[in-house]
Amino acid sequence: MRITLTLAVATIVTTLAACGGNNSPDAVGKDDGSLSRVRGAGKLTVCSSNDVPYFYRDPKSGQLTGTDYDMIKAIAERIGVPKVELYEVPISGIIPALNSRRCDIIGDNIAITIKRSKEVDFSAPMYRAGQALVVPKGNRAKILTQDDFGGHSVGSYQGTVQLDYLKELAKKDPTIRVKEYKNITEIVADLEAGRLDAGAFDDMVAAAMIKANPSLGIEVINYKLPIGDYTVGAAFRKGDVALRHAFNDGNQQVARDGTLSQIFAKWGLTPAEKYEPYPGCCAPPA
């Protein structure tokens, strides 16, 4: 979700926190109340748009699941917080929801960006993610790269770096018609109905949707928008320093003990090196 820091810059900025030694509250001073708050409650409330495959409630089982859910649950357990709950909010309102204290963190494939860091503080990277260019099956508009966008409709959903990038392209070429959506479901519906020529969103989402429903009338083009891959972290309110540092400590633990690699394998995120937050960070599955 997701213009971003380049992968290299994001990794440098946030890895400094991850590799700077002990991130526990004792190492950075007195608990500011943020860590003791969630430990006392026995739960970590996470803002998410109920976003498949990241952090969502399975409609069949009613249970929370997803790539980001599994990572955050493992981290929460390591910092003494046994339960993780969902506060559902649209992507466009997810940062305001955090800052109005509706949740403790954002955990919904949120890209680490300079723009967002003015409003929230990020954890060290949890994983890397990338882009997908999706078209109706058959690709009647013959869109293969962004050079083919002229004269066509392209879209993404609110709050994403892909939408920001498409809008910048349209400023340079007014024949590009940018459509803005509330969610992925709306994008796919318009692609299948022929109302949208191309959609840009996360490759993990595209892969999960096609795997779950191979009959969907969409296909993924072997091309990535030149905004690059991005690093994903959890977002915290500015001031919740103790919670963020403890989370970083737990994040290191799940990378080093093989848990993160197990989560990658569970969700078909292979090869794992493609998704690791930075090279050489992660132990293989136990």
N, C-alpha and C positions, 0 to 999 in steps of 0.2 A: 504494500500500500504505500505511490510510494515515492523543479529540478533538484537531485540528491547530491550529497557528497559523493565523489567518486569512491569506488571500493577502497582504493589505496588510502585516500585521505581519511575516510571514516574509520578504517582499521587502525591507522596510526593514532588518531585522536582517542578512540575508545579503548584500544589495546593498552595504552599507557596505564589506564586504570586497572585493567585486567592483570597486567604483568608487574604491577608495582609492589608486589609483596602482599602482606596480610591486609585484607580489605574488611576485617571484622570491625564492629563499632569501637572496640577497645583500642584498635590501632589508629583510629582517626579522632578519638575524643569521646566525650559523653554522648550517650544515646539522646537524640533530639526528640524522642517520643514516638518516632515513626515505626521503629522496629518493635518496641515494647507494645505499641498499639495493636499491631497485627498478631503478635504472639499472645497478647492478652485475649484477643478476640478468638484466637484459635483458627483464624481463616484469613486468606488473602483474596480480596475482591478484585476481579480483573475486568476492565472495560474491554469489550469486544463487540463487533457487529454481528456476532453469531456466524462467523465467517468460515465456510468450508474451504480448505481442509485445515485451517489454522487453529481456531478456538471456537467450538460450537457445541450445541446440544443435539445429540443424535435424535432425530424425530421418532425412531423406532424404540430405542431403549430409554430415552429421556436422560441419558447420562452425558456428562461433559466429555469431550474427546477432542482430538486434533493434534497437529504437530506442536504448535505453541503451547497448547494445554499440557501435553505430556512433559515438555521441557520445564514449564513453570511449576508444575506439580512436583517434579523431581527436585527442583531448586528449593521450593518452599519447604519440603520435608527436611532438607538439609539445614535449613535455618530455623527449625523449630516451629513451623507453621503447618499443621496437619491437613488443612482443608483449603481448597481453592474453589471460589464461587464466580459466577458470571454476572456481570451487569451489562445488559445488552443495550447498545446505542449505535445509531448510524455512524459510519466512518466520518462523515462531515462534522459530527458533533462530538467526536471521541475525546479530543483534547479539552474542550470546555467541560465535558463530563468529569474528567480527571481533576481538573483544577477547581471544580465546584464540589469536590470530595464525594462524588458518587461511587468512586472506586479507589483502590490503593495504587494500582498501576494500569498501564495499557499493555496488553499482550495479544496483538492481532496482526502479526507480520508487519509491524510498523517500521518503516525504513528510518535509519538514522540520518537526519538531514540538518543542515545549518539552519534552515528556516524554522523547523520544528524545535530546534534546541534553544531558540529564543523564548519559547513558552514552557518547555519541559526539560528535564535532565534525563539522559539516556544511560542505561546500563552499558557495560561492555558488550560487544556483539555476541549474540546467541548463535547465529548462523548466517549464511549468505543465501541470497535468492536472486532470481533473474527475471527476464522479460519474455513475454510471448506475444506474437502477432497472430491473431485469430481471424479467420475469414469464413464466410459460408462455404459449405461443402461444394466443391466444383470451382470455387474462386472465379465467379463469372466476371469480376472486375479486373482480374489478372493483377492483383496487388502482390508484389513480391518483396518490395522494400519501401521505405518511406518516400523514395523518389516517385513512387506510383500513386501517392495520396492525392495529388492534384486532380480536381474535378470529382472527387469522391467523398463519401461520408466516413469518418473514422470516429471512434469514441472510446471512452473509458469511464470509470465511475468516480464519484466525488471524493476528494481528499487524497487522490493518488498522484504520484510523480508522473505517471504516464499521461494523465489528463493535463497537467501543467505543461508537459513537453509538447503535446499535440496543439495546445493553444498557442505556444510560441511558434510552432511551424505555421499555423494558420495566419499569424501576423505577417509572415514573410510571403505566404501564398494564400491570398483570400479565397481561392477556389476550393481550398480544403474546408469541408464542412465538419466542424467538431461537434459531436453530440455528447452530452453529459448525462450520466445515469446514476441512479441511487445505489445500484448493486450489480453484481455479476449476472444474476438471473435475468435482469432486464436487458443486458447487453446480448446475452445468448439468444433470448427471444427475438430481438430485432435482427440478429444475424440470420437466424433460421428463417425468419419471415421475409428476408430480403430488404429490410428497411435500413440496414447498416452494412457498409461494404467491408469494414475491418474494425476489429476491436483490439485494444492493447491493454494487457493486464498481466498478472504474475504467472510465470510458467508453472509453478506448483499447482495453482488453481486449475489452469487449463488441463494439465495432465490428470489431475484427480477427477475432473468432470468427465473427460473422455473415457477414462478407465471405468468409472462407475456406470456410464451410459454410452457405449460405443455407437449407438444409433443416433446420437446427437448430430444435427445437420451442420456441423462446424469442423474445421480442420486447422491445424497449427502450421504456419509457414516457417520454414527453416531460416529464420531471420530474427535478429534482436535489434530493437531500437538502440541507437548509439548513446544512450544515457548510462549504459553499463549495468552490471550486476550491482547489487546493493547489500549492505549489511543490515541485519535486523536485530533490534534490541527491545528491551522493555522500557517504557517511559514512566517517569516518576514526577511528582510535583517538586518544584524547586523548594528546597528546604527539607525534604525527606531524605536527608543524607545518610542517616544510619541504615535505613531500610535499603537504600540503593547499594551501599557498600556491602551489606550482608548478602544481598542478592548476587552481587558480583562474585563474592566468595563462594556461594553455592553454585554459581554458573561454572566457575573453575573446577569445582569438584565433579560435576556431572560430565564435564569434558574429559577429565583425567581418569575417572574410574570406569569409563567405557559406556556409561549410561547414554550419553548423547549419541554415540555410534549405534547403540541398540534402537534408539528412537528413529534415527535415519533409516535403518533397515526395516523397521516395522512399517514405515510409511512409504517404502519404495524409493527413498531418496538416495539413489546410487548413481555413480560411485560417491561414497561419503565425502571424498576430498573436494567434490564440487560444492558441497554445502557447509563444510567446516568453516567456522568464523575466521580463522587465520591458519596458515600452514603449520602443520606439526603440532596442533593444539590438543589432539584428541586421541585417547587410547582406543584400540579396537574393542568390539563388544566382548564382554566377559564370557 
